[in-house]
Amino acid sequence: MNAKYVQVLRENNIILYPLMTLNDHTEIVHSEVINCDGKERVKICIERPYYC
């Protein structure tokens, strides 16, 4: 796991934490539990590297 940063999504002030980094440097990140309309949810994002 690559724990080099914590990212904040500006739209909802959701903090994302690194979960794992794949061999191709794709990172999978997750949020804390979000309570929405009485339901618990977790936001998961897959971030792929961009090479110029």
Order of alpha helices (4+ residues) and beta strands (2+ residues): beta-beta-beta-beta-beta-beta
